[in-house]
Amino acid sequence: MDLLHFAVRFLFGNGKMSGEPVPLIFLNCSSIFIHGKDEKYASCPIENGTDPCHLLKELHRAKEFRTYFLAILPIVLSVIACILNIGYLIVQLKCFNQEKTSFKKRQVFLISRSLSIILANILFYVVVIVWKAAGFVYTTTMIFILIGGINFLSVTGTYIGLTILLYVAIAHQFWYVTTLTLTHCWLLIALIWFLSTASSVCIGLWGATLFYPESAPISCSFGSCQQPLAIIIVVGLSICYGTVLGLYVLMMARLHRLMRKSSLVQARSNSNSMTAMRRLGLNMVTFAIGSVPILIVCIVALANLRELSSLGEGCKSPCKTFLHSSLFIEVEILASVAAIVWIIAMIVDPVINILADKKLRGLFKRQLHRVSTSLRRIRRASTKSTISTEDH
């Protein structure tokens, strides 16, 4: 790879052969030195025993990794996730108008989940734009944590509410039909969003101080504030994660016991709700797989908090980036893994719901056919317009 980089720079006049001198400390790695960009690192105060070539190589690796795995790949996956979830939301809204009130109660939670995913994707683009304009600072880190928190907590609350709703529909069918109204479901969703947003604002404001303690508007020392706060955030997210999965397993176990005791007629009447409960199980698997990396990242960040928080200490400068290049790439690997797996879960979630529901699958196919037909019409119209312009 170093030979390839050397050849490319030699051909384009940026390498050693271009006649431009290489700073003394980078003579042993002149093949990876980029003229016009890396000179600013030559005067950085390097500690005795530290290899400047290793730091330069790690810095280049961090920049390449950042470009592909923190920008290009997440954006591509995010576009796919956004398109799928918008299509899924349109299909859900069409089904919502056709369903009975009892089914609408469940549907509003699914609509809320889709809105959460779409909002998270849109805000993700905002973060990428701000990050490319100003880099990772306190503000962008706060927004990144805020987006992740709102999405994680709102989806968590939605799954908890949906699990309880389906349990009530099966175990307490009379109360579900006569007492629990659609308005109650909307109010519960509004409460979930309010609590998720309020909690995420607090997590974002305080969580960003873990990495940028000096530039944060809130004073937060390591021993008395940063470390306890990090522990609280990790424990809180772990409790939310465990509550969703634990509640679903508990409800399913209780429902199976109730179904064995109930009559065959009652079991058949509850078959639709049980089918929905099993489908929710597939979503729980997606939630579990998509959330585990986020928890792992949080735990790893907590274990290395002292080192990670040092990145935000002092003023941002080329020398700081150069001297901490190995640490920067660790942070970017953690962030990219969490972001990529998180977005993949957003892609898988609507796919599972569409494939598992025959009615949704049919509506989605018709929706895709209409979109493809419209695109073909637009393409034909643009082709005719181009031909007529050329004729004139």
Sequence and secondary structure as in RCSB ss.txt:
>XXXX:A:sequence
MDLLHFAVRFLFGNGKMSGEPVPLIFLNCSSIFIHGKDEKYASCPIENGTDPCHLLKELHRAKEFRTYFLAILPI
VLSVIACILNIGYLIVQLKCFNQEKTSFKKRQVFLISRSLSIILANILFYVVVIVWKAAGFVYTTTMIFILIGGI
NFLSVTGTYIGLTILLYVAIAHQFWYVTTLTLTHCWLLIALIWFLSTASSVCIGLWGATLFYPESAPISCSFGSC
QQPLAIIIVVGLSICYGTVLGLYVLMMARLHRLMRKSSLVQARSNSNSMTAMRRLGLNMVTFAIGSVPILIVCIV
ALANLRELSSLGEGCKSPCKTFLHSSLFIEVEILASVAAIVWIIAMIVDPVINILADKKLRGLFKRQLHRVSTSL
RRIRRASTKSTISTEDH
>XXXX:A:secstr
 HHHHHHHHHHTT SGGGS    GGGGGGTTT  TTTSGGGTTS   TT  HHHHHHHHHHHHHHHHIIIIIHHH
HHHHHHHHHHHHHHHHHHHHHHHS HHHHHHHHHHHHHHHHHHHHHHHHHHHHHHHHHH S HHHHHHHHHHHHH
HHHHHHHHHHHHHHHHHHHHHTHHHHHHT  HHHHHHHHHHHHHHHHHHHHHHHHHHGGGT TTTSSS   IIII
IHHHHHHHHHHHHHHHHHHHHHHHHHHHHHHHHHHHS HHHHHHTHHHHHHHHHHHHHHHHHHHHHHHHHHHHHH
HHHTHHHHHGGGSS   HHHHHHTHHHHHHHHHHHHHHHHHHHHHHHHHHHHHHHH HHHHHHHHHHHHHHHHHH
HHHHHHHHHHHHHHHH 
